[in-house]
Amino acid sequence: FVFNTKPHQSFGVDCGLYLLHCMDVTLKHVAAAEPRFIEGKLCQWTSTYFNATKAATYRSQLYNKVA
């Protein structure tokens, strides 16, 4: 299985944070919907743009979870 898409982040840093964000979004959808297959849904779930403002917000949320 290969997911053919490219990242939708509007800046060149925080790639790891972007990856964690995509994993978090995907896992929330899987847990909520319990789909049998997720291949057709991944693009829909992770297609929002991840800009610097969203990265800062997500970074703070992650920090608060682990602090």
PDB file of N, CA, C and O in Angstrom:
ATOM      1  N   PHE A   1       0.842  -1.175   0.000  1.00  0.00           N
ATOM      2  CA  PHE A   1       0.000   0.000   0.000  1.00  0.00           C
ATOM      3  C   PHE A   1       0.882   1.232   0.000  1.00  0.00           C
ATOM      4  O   PHE A   1       1.718   1.403   0.888  1.00  0.00           O
ATOM      5  N   VAL A   2       0.703   2.083  -0.981  1.00  0.00           N
ATOM      6  CA  VAL A   2       1.443   3.342  -1.071  1.00  0.00           C
ATOM      7  C   VAL A   2       0.428   4.466  -1.171  1.00  0.00           C
ATOM      8  O   VAL A   2      -0.451   4.443  -2.033  1.00  0.00           O
ATOM      9  N   PHE A   3       0.548   5.438  -0.298  1.00  0.00           N
ATOM     10  CA  PHE A   3      -0.357   6.583  -0.296  1.00  0.00           C
ATOM     11  C   PHE A   3       0.266   7.664  -1.159  1.00  0.00           C
ATOM     12  O   PHE A   3       1.277   8.251  -0.773  1.00  0.00           O
ATOM     13  N   ASN A   4      -0.311   7.937  -2.310  1.00  0.00           N
ATOM     14  CA  ASN A   4       0.260   8.855  -3.288  1.00  0.00           C
ATOM     15  C   ASN A   4      -0.276  10.270  -3.076  1.00  0.00           C
ATOM     16  O   ASN A   4      -1.300  10.646  -3.646  1.00  0.00           O
ATOM     17  N   THR A   5       0.403  11.025  -2.276  1.00  0.00           N
ATOM     18  CA  THR A   5       0.048  12.421  -2.056  1.00  0.00           C
ATOM     19  C   THR A   5       1.294  13.167  -1.625  1.00  0.00           C
ATOM     20  O   THR A   5       2.350  12.563  -1.442  1.00  0.00           O
ATOM     21  N   LYS A   6       1.181  14.450  -1.466  1.00  0.00           N
ATOM     22  CA  LYS A   6       2.309  15.227  -0.972  1.00  0.00           C
ATOM     23  C   LYS A   6       1.835  16.048   0.220  1.00  0.00           C
ATOM     24  O   LYS A   6       0.645  16.337   0.340  1.00  0.00           O
ATOM     25  N   PRO A   7       2.747  16.422   1.091  1.00  0.00           N
ATOM     26  CA  PRO A   7       2.356  17.206   2.256  1.00  0.00           C
ATOM     27  C   PRO A   7       1.743  18.543   1.863  1.00  0.00           C
ATOM     28  O   PRO A   7       2.123  19.146   0.859  1.00  0.00           O
ATOM     29  N   HIS A   8       0.804  18.988   2.657  1.00  0.00           N
ATOM     30  CA  HIS A   8       0.162  20.278   2.427  1.00  0.00           C
ATOM     31  C   HIS A   8       0.579  21.262   3.508  1.00  0.00           C
ATOM     32  O   HIS A   8      -0.256  22.001   4.029  1.00  0.00           O
ATOM     33  N   GLN A   9       1.842  21.277   3.844  1.00  0.00           N
ATOM     34  CA  GLN A   9       2.295  22.255   4.816  1.00  0.00           C
ATOM     35  C   GLN A   9       2.898  23.423   4.050  1.00  0.00           C
ATOM     36  O   GLN A   9       3.597  23.238   3.054  1.00  0.00           O
ATOM     37  N   SER A  10       2.617  24.619   4.531  1.00  0.00           N
ATOM     38  CA  SER A  10       2.999  25.811   3.778  1.00  0.00           C
ATOM     39  C   SER A  10       4.348  26.387   4.195  1.00  0.00           C
ATOM     40  O   SER A  10       4.663  27.525   3.846  1.00  0.00           O
ATOM     41  N   PHE A  11       5.134  25.636   4.921  1.00  0.00           N
ATOM     42  CA  PHE A  11       6.436  26.107   5.369  1.00  0.00           C
ATOM     43  C   PHE A  11       7.386  24.925   5.381  1.00  0.00           C
ATOM     44  O   PHE A  11       6.944  23.776   5.373  1.00  0.00           O
ATOM     45  N   GLY A  12       8.676  25.188   5.401  1.00  0.00           N
ATOM     46  CA  GLY A  12       9.651  24.122   5.225  1.00  0.00           C
ATOM     47  C   GLY A  12      10.207  23.501   6.483  1.00  0.00           C
ATOM     48  O   GLY A  12      11.190  22.763   6.420  1.00  0.00           O
ATOM     49  N   VAL A  13       9.610  23.775   7.616  1.00  0.00           N
ATOM     50  CA  VAL A  13      10.110  23.211   8.874  1.00  0.00           C
ATOM     51  C   VAL A  13       8.994  22.450   9.578  1.00  0.00           C
ATOM     52  O   VAL A  13       7.853  22.427   9.115  1.00  0.00           O
ATOM     53  N   ASP A  14       9.332  21.840  10.683  1.00  0.00           N
ATOM     54  CA  ASP A  14       8.364  21.098  11.494  1.00  0.00           C
ATOM     55  C   ASP A  14       7.777  19.889  10.771  1.00  0.00           C
ATOM     56  O   ASP A  14       6.603  19.570  10.958  1.00  0.00           O
ATOM     57  N   CYS A  15       8.580  19.214   9.948  1.00  0.00           N
ATOM     58  CA  CYS A  15       8.098  18.035   9.234  1.00  0.00           C
ATOM     59  C   CYS A  15       7.627  16.951  10.207  1.00  0.00           C
ATOM     60  O   CYS A  15       6.612  16.294   9.974  1.00  0.00           O
ATOM     61  N   GLY A  16       8.371  16.774  11.292  1.00  0.00           N
ATOM     62  CA  GLY A  16       7.980  15.777  12.290  1.00  0.00           C
ATOM     63  C   GLY A  16       6.668  16.128  12.945  1.00  0.00           C
ATOM     64  O   GLY A  16       5.850  15.250  13.218  1.00  0.00           O
ATOM     65  N   LEU A  17       6.461  17.407  13.200  1.00  0.00           N
ATOM     66  CA  LEU A  17       5.207  17.867  13.784  1.00  0.00           C
ATOM     67  C   LEU A  17       4.060  17.636  12.809  1.00  0.00           C
ATOM     68  O   LEU A  17       2.969  17.234  13.213  1.00  0.00           O
ATOM     69  N   TYR A  18       4.306  17.890  11.528  1.00  0.00           N
ATOM     70  CA  TYR A  18       3.301  17.632  10.494  1.00  0.00           C
ATOM     71  C   TYR A  18       2.945  16.149  10.459  1.00  0.00           C
ATOM     72  O   TYR A  18       1.770  15.797  10.351  1.00  0.00           O
ATOM     73  N   LEU A  19       3.942  15.285  10.550  1.00  0.00           N
ATOM     74  CA  LEU A  19       3.701  13.844  10.556  1.00  0.00           C
ATOM     75  C   LEU A  19       2.857  13.441  11.755  1.00  0.00           C
ATOM     76  O   LEU A  19       1.904  12.675  11.613  1.00  0.00           O
ATOM     77  N   LEU A  20       3.197  13.948  12.935  1.00  0.00           N
ATOM     78  CA  LEU A  20       2.411  13.646  14.134  1.00  0.00           C
ATOM     79  C   LEU A  20       0.975  14.142  13.995  1.00  0.00           C
ATOM     80  O   LEU A  20       0.037  13.470  14.423  1.00  0.00           O
ATOM     81  N   HIS A  21       0.808  15.315  13.398  1.00  0.00           N
ATOM     82  CA  HIS A  21      -0.534  15.865  13.171  1.00  0.00           C
ATOM     83  C   HIS A  21      -1.347  14.931  12.270  1.00  0.00           C
ATOM     84  O   HIS A  21      -2.493  14.610  12.584  1.00  0.00           O
ATOM     85  N   CYS A  22      -0.766  14.502  11.167  1.00  0.00           N
ATOM     86  CA  CYS A  22      -1.472  13.603  10.239  1.00  0.00           C
ATOM     87  C   CYS A  22      -1.818  12.277  10.903  1.00  0.00           C
ATOM     88  O   CYS A  22      -2.911  11.748  10.702  1.00  0.00           O
ATOM     89  N   MET A  23      -0.905  11.742  11.685  1.00  0.00           N
ATOM     90  CA  MET A  23      -1.171  10.489  12.398  1.00  0.00           C
ATOM     91  C   MET A  23      -2.302  10.683  13.408  1.00  0.00           C
ATOM     92  O   MET A  23      -3.179   9.828  13.531  1.00  0.00           O
ATOM     93  N   ASP A  24      -2.283  11.790  14.121  1.00  0.00           N
ATOM     94  CA  ASP A  24      -3.312  12.076  15.117  1.00  0.00           C
ATOM     95  C   ASP A  24      -4.685  12.194  14.463  1.00  0.00           C
ATOM     96  O   ASP A  24      -5.654  11.606  14.941  1.00  0.00           O
ATOM     97  N   VAL A  25      -4.769  12.953  13.371  1.00  0.00           N
ATOM     98  CA  VAL A  25      -6.034  13.123  12.656  1.00  0.00           C
ATOM     99  C   VAL A  25      -6.540  11.778  12.149  1.00  0.00           C
ATOM    100  O   VAL A  25      -7.718  11.457  12.310  1.00  0.00           O
ATOM    101  N   THR A  26      -5.663  10.997  11.541  1.00  0.00           N
ATOM    102  CA  THR A  26      -6.047   9.693  11.007  1.00  0.00           C
ATOM    103  C   THR A  26      -6.549   8.772  12.109  1.00  0.00           C
ATOM    104  O   THR A  26      -7.589   8.131  11.952  1.00  0.00           O
ATOM    105  N   LEU A  27      -5.826   8.697  13.218  1.00  0.00           N
ATOM    106  CA  LEU A  27      -6.235   7.818  14.316  1.00  0.00           C
ATOM    107  C   LEU A  27      -7.566   8.239  14.920  1.00  0.00           C
ATOM    108  O   LEU A  27      -8.360   7.381  15.305  1.00  0.00           O
ATOM    109  N   LYS A  28      -7.827   9.531  15.013  1.00  0.00           N
ATOM    110  CA  LYS A  28      -9.117   9.998  15.534  1.00  0.00           C
ATOM    111  C   LYS A  28     -10.259   9.567  14.624  1.00  0.00           C
ATOM    112  O   LYS A  28     -11.310   9.142  15.104  1.00  0.00           O
ATOM    113  N   HIS A  29     -10.062   9.675  13.313  1.00  0.00           N
ATOM    114  CA  HIS A  29     -11.099   9.257  12.368  1.00  0.00           C
ATOM    115  C   HIS A  29     -11.303   7.747  12.406  1.00  0.00           C
ATOM    116  O   HIS A  29     -12.438   7.272  12.361  1.00  0.00           O
ATOM    117  N   VAL A  30     -10.229   7.003  12.489  1.00  0.00           N
ATOM    118  CA  VAL A  30     -10.334   5.540  12.543  1.00  0.00           C
ATOM    119  C   VAL A  30     -11.064   5.119  13.814  1.00  0.00           C
ATOM    120  O   VAL A  30     -11.931   4.247  13.770  1.00  0.00           O
ATOM    121  N   ALA A  31     -10.722   5.727  14.933  1.00  0.00           N
ATOM    122  CA  ALA A  31     -11.370   5.383  16.197  1.00  0.00           C
ATOM    123  C   ALA A  31     -12.853   5.739  16.180  1.00  0.00           C
ATOM    124  O   ALA A  31     -13.673   4.999  16.724  1.00  0.00           O
ATOM    125  N   ALA A  32     -13.201   6.856  15.563  1.00  0.00           N
ATOM    126  CA  ALA A  32     -14.594   7.302  15.546  1.00  0.00           C
ATOM    127  C   ALA A  32     -15.449   6.504  14.568  1.00  0.00           C
ATOM    128  O   ALA A  32     -16.572   6.121  14.894  1.00  0.00           O
ATOM    129  N   ALA A  33     -14.930   6.255  13.383  1.00  0.00           N
ATOM    130  CA  ALA A  33     -15.729   5.619  12.333  1.00  0.00           C
ATOM    131  C   ALA A  33     -15.543   4.114  12.251  1.00  0.00           C
ATOM    132  O   ALA A  33     -16.409   3.407  11.736  1.00  0.00           O
ATOM    133  N   GLU A  34     -14.429   3.624  12.751  1.00  0.00           N
ATOM    134  CA  GLU A  34     -14.076   2.207  12.659  1.00  0.00           C
ATOM    135  C   GLU A  34     -14.297   1.660  11.243  1.00  0.00           C
ATOM    136  O   GLU A  34     -14.991   0.660  11.058  1.00  0.00           O
ATOM    137  N   PRO A  35     -13.698   2.329  10.243  1.00  0.00           N
ATOM    138  CA  PRO A  35     -13.887   1.850   8.872  1.00  0.00           C
ATOM    139  C   PRO A  35     -13.149   0.536   8.639  1.00  0.00           C
ATOM    140  O   PRO A  35     -12.132   0.254   9.273  1.00  0.00           O
ATOM    141  N   ARG A  36     -13.674  -0.247   7.731  1.00  0.00           N
ATOM    142  CA  ARG A  36     -13.028  -1.518   7.407  1.00  0.00           C
ATOM    143  C   ARG A  36     -11.735  -1.277   6.643  1.00  0.00           C
ATOM    144  O   ARG A  36     -10.740  -1.970   6.854  1.00  0.00           O
ATOM    145  N   PHE A  37     -11.757  -0.293   5.754  1.00  0.00           N
ATOM    146  CA  PHE A  37     -10.580   0.076   4.977  1.00  0.00           C
ATOM    147  C   PHE A  37     -10.370   1.579   5.102  1.00  0.00           C
ATOM    148  O   PHE A  37     -11.336   2.342   5.121  1.00  0.00           O
ATOM    149  N   ILE A  38      -9.118   2.006   5.188  1.00  0.00           N
ATOM    150  CA  ILE A  38      -8.852   3.443   5.315  1.00  0.00           C
ATOM    151  C   ILE A  38      -8.170   4.034   4.089  1.00  0.00           C
ATOM    152  O   ILE A  38      -7.997   5.250   4.004  1.00  0.00           O
ATOM    153  N   GLU A  39      -7.788   3.202   3.154  1.00  0.00           N
ATOM    154  CA  GLU A  39      -7.026   3.678   1.998  1.00  0.00           C
ATOM    155  C   GLU A  39      -7.728   4.822   1.276  1.00  0.00           C
ATOM    156  O   GLU A  39      -7.086   5.812   0.926  1.00  0.00           O
ATOM    157  N   GLY A  40      -9.021   4.704   1.050  1.00  0.00           N
ATOM    158  CA  GLY A  40      -9.754   5.732   0.325  1.00  0.00           C
ATOM    159  C   GLY A  40     -10.053   6.976   1.137  1.00  0.00           C
ATOM    160  O   GLY A  40     -10.479   7.989   0.582  1.00  0.00           O
ATOM    161  N   LYS A  41      -9.839   6.917   2.430  1.00  0.00           N
ATOM    162  CA  LYS A  41     -10.175   8.031   3.308  1.00  0.00           C
ATOM    163  C   LYS A  41      -8.980   8.889   3.709  1.00  0.00           C
ATOM    164  O   LYS A  41      -9.173  10.028   4.132  1.00  0.00           O
ATOM    165  N   LEU A  42      -7.755   8.385   3.592  1.00  0.00           N
ATOM    166  CA  LEU A  42      -6.584   9.103   4.089  1.00  0.00           C
ATOM    167  C   LEU A  42      -6.429  10.492   3.488  1.00  0.00           C
ATOM    168  O   LEU A  42      -6.138  11.447   4.208  1.00  0.00           O
ATOM    169  N   CYS A  43      -6.616  10.612   2.206  1.00  0.00           N
ATOM    170  CA  CYS A  43      -6.461  11.916   1.558  1.00  0.00           C
ATOM    171  C   CYS A  43      -7.501  12.897   2.091  1.00  0.00           C
ATOM    172  O   CYS A  43      -7.186  14.057   2.359  1.00  0.00           O
ATOM    173  N   GLN A  44      -8.722  12.437   2.243  1.00  0.00           N
ATOM    174  CA  GLN A  44      -9.792  13.282   2.771  1.00  0.00           C
ATOM    175  C   GLN A  44      -9.478  13.737   4.194  1.00  0.00           C
ATOM    176  O   GLN A  44      -9.690  14.903   4.527  1.00  0.00           O
ATOM    177  N   TRP A  45      -8.983  12.849   5.025  1.00  0.00           N
ATOM    178  CA  TRP A  45      -8.727  13.155   6.429  1.00  0.00           C
ATOM    179  C   TRP A  45      -7.530  14.075   6.623  1.00  0.00           C
ATOM    180  O   TRP A  45      -7.503  14.851   7.578  1.00  0.00           O
ATOM    181  N   THR A  46      -6.550  14.008   5.746  1.00  0.00           N
ATOM    182  CA  THR A  46      -5.307  14.763   5.952  1.00  0.00           C
ATOM    183  C   THR A  46      -5.082  15.855   4.910  1.00  0.00           C
ATOM    184  O   THR A  46      -3.954  16.318   4.744  1.00  0.00           O
ATOM    185  N   SER A  47      -6.122  16.270   4.213  1.00  0.00           N
ATOM    186  CA  SER A  47      -5.939  17.213   3.109  1.00  0.00           C
ATOM    187  C   SER A  47      -5.976  18.680   3.529  1.00  0.00           C
ATOM    188  O   SER A  47      -5.791  19.553   2.681  1.00  0.00           O
ATOM    189  N   THR A  48      -6.205  18.975   4.786  1.00  0.00           N
ATOM    190  CA  THR A  48      -6.204  20.375   5.198  1.00  0.00           C
ATOM    191  C   THR A  48      -4.776  20.912   5.224  1.00  0.00           C
ATOM    192  O   THR A  48      -3.824  20.166   5.454  1.00  0.00           O
ATOM    193  N   TYR A  49      -4.644  22.189   4.991  1.00  0.00           N
ATOM    194  CA  TYR A  49      -3.314  22.789   4.977  1.00  0.00           C
ATOM    195  C   TYR A  49      -2.807  22.988   6.395  1.00  0.00           C
ATOM    196  O   TYR A  49      -3.553  23.412   7.278  1.00  0.00           O
ATOM    197  N   PHE A  50      -1.566  22.688   6.602  1.00  0.00           N
ATOM    198  CA  PHE A  50      -0.917  22.758   7.909  1.00  0.00           C
ATOM    199  C   PHE A  50       0.057  23.920   7.859  1.00  0.00           C
ATOM    200  O   PHE A  50       1.201  23.759   7.437  1.00  0.00           O
ATOM    201  N   ASN A  51      -0.396  25.096   8.292  1.00  0.00           N
ATOM    202  CA  ASN A  51       0.445  26.287   8.210  1.00  0.00           C
ATOM    203  C   ASN A  51       1.172  26.532   9.530  1.00  0.00           C
ATOM    204  O   ASN A  51       1.033  25.759  10.478  1.00  0.00           O
ATOM    205  N   ALA A  52       1.934  27.597   9.581  1.00  0.00           N
ATOM    206  CA  ALA A  52       2.741  27.894  10.769  1.00  0.00           C
ATOM    207  C   ALA A  52       1.875  28.133  11.999  1.00  0.00           C
ATOM    208  O   ALA A  52       2.263  27.756  13.106  1.00  0.00           O
ATOM    209  N   THR A  53       0.716  28.749  11.827  1.00  0.00           N
ATOM    210  CA  THR A  53      -0.188  28.988  12.952  1.00  0.00           C
ATOM    211  C   THR A  53      -0.716  27.677  13.509  1.00  0.00           C
ATOM    212  O   THR A  53      -0.737  27.480  14.724  1.00  0.00           O
ATOM    213  N   LYS A  54      -1.144  26.777  12.627  1.00  0.00           N
ATOM    214  CA  LYS A  54      -1.625  25.468  13.079  1.00  0.00           C
ATOM    215  C   LYS A  54      -0.505  24.667  13.723  1.00  0.00           C
ATOM    216  O   LYS A  54      -0.739  23.934  14.683  1.00  0.00           O
ATOM    217  N   ALA A  55       0.702  24.799  13.207  1.00  0.00           N
ATOM    218  CA  ALA A  55       1.845  24.089  13.789  1.00  0.00           C
ATOM    219  C   ALA A  55       2.108  24.576  15.208  1.00  0.00           C
ATOM    220  O   ALA A  55       2.360  23.771  16.104  1.00  0.00           O
ATOM    221  N   ALA A  56       2.050  25.878  15.416  1.00  0.00           N
ATOM    222  CA  ALA A  56       2.278  26.430  16.751  1.00  0.00           C
ATOM    223  C   ALA A  56       1.206  25.963  17.725  1.00  0.00           C
ATOM    224  O   ALA A  56       1.509  25.621  18.868  1.00  0.00           O
ATOM    225  N   THR A  57      -0.032  25.946  17.284  1.00  0.00           N
ATOM    226  CA  THR A  57      -1.130  25.476  18.131  1.00  0.00           C
ATOM    227  C   THR A  57      -0.956  24.008  18.463  1.00  0.00           C
ATOM    228  O   THR A  57      -1.104  23.608  19.618  1.00  0.00           O
ATOM    229  N   TYR A  58      -0.644  23.203  17.459  1.00  0.00           N
ATOM    230  CA  TYR A  58      -0.479  21.767  17.677  1.00  0.00           C
ATOM    231  C   TYR A  58       0.733  21.488  18.566  1.00  0.00           C
ATOM    232  O   TYR A  58       0.689  20.596  19.413  1.00  0.00           O
ATOM    233  N   ARG A  59       1.797  22.236  18.379  1.00  0.00           N
ATOM    234  CA  ARG A  59       2.988  22.088  19.222  1.00  0.00           C
ATOM    235  C   ARG A  59       2.628  22.343  20.688  1.00  0.00           C
ATOM    236  O   ARG A  59       3.061  21.602  21.570  1.00  0.00           O
ATOM    237  N   SER A  60       1.843  23.384  20.947  1.00  0.00           N
ATOM    238  CA  SER A  60       1.415  23.695  22.316  1.00  0.00           C
ATOM    239  C   SER A  60       0.534  22.591  22.889  1.00  0.00           C
ATOM    240  O   SER A  60       0.668  22.233  24.059  1.00  0.00           O
ATOM    241  N   GLN A  61      -0.363  22.053  22.072  1.00  0.00           N
ATOM    242  CA  GLN A  61      -1.228  20.964  22.530  1.00  0.00           C
ATOM    243  C   GLN A  61      -0.406  19.736  22.892  1.00  0.00           C
ATOM    244  O   GLN A  61      -0.651  19.106  23.921  1.00  0.00           O
ATOM    245  N   LEU A  62       0.564  19.394  22.059  1.00  0.00           N
ATOM    246  CA  LEU A  62       1.419  18.242  22.351  1.00  0.00           C
ATOM    247  C   LEU A  62       2.236  18.478  23.612  1.00  0.00           C
ATOM    248  O   LEU A  62       2.390  17.577  24.437  1.00  0.00           O
ATOM    249  N   TYR A  63       2.754  19.678  23.758  1.00  0.00           N
ATOM    250  CA  TYR A  63       3.538  20.006  24.949  1.00  0.00           C
ATOM    251  C   TYR A  63       2.691  19.845  26.212  1.00  0.00           C
ATOM    252  O   TYR A  63       3.151  19.290  27.209  1.00  0.00           O
ATOM    253  N   ASN A  64       1.454  20.334  26.161  1.00  0.00           N
ATOM    254  CA  ASN A  64       0.569  20.228  27.320  1.00  0.00           C
ATOM    255  C   ASN A  64       0.214  18.778  27.646  1.00  0.00           C
ATOM    256  O   ASN A  64      -0.003  18.445  28.811  1.00  0.00           O
ATOM    257  N   LYS A  65       0.153  17.927  26.647  1.00  0.00           N
ATOM    258  CA  LYS A  65      -0.142  16.510  26.885  1.00  0.00           C
ATOM    259  C   LYS A  65       1.013  15.795  27.567  1.00  0.00           C
ATOM    260  O   LYS A  65       0.796  14.921  28.406  1.00  0.00           O
ATOM    261  N   VAL A  66       2.227  16.159  27.217  1.00  0.00           N
ATOM    262  CA  VAL A  66       3.384  15.437  27.763  1.00  0.00           C
ATOM    263  C   VAL A  66       4.025  16.135  28.959  1.00  0.00           C
ATOM    264  O   VAL A  66       4.837  15.534  29.662  1.00  0.00           O
ATOM    265  N   ALA A  67       3.673  17.381  29.193  1.00  0.00           N
ATOM    266  CA  ALA A  67       4.283  18.132  30.310  1.00  0.00           C
ATOM    267  C   ALA A  67       3.670  17.748  31.645  1.00  0.00           C
ATOM    268  O   ALA A  67       4.064  18.281  32.682  1.00  0.00           O
TER     269      ALA A  67
END
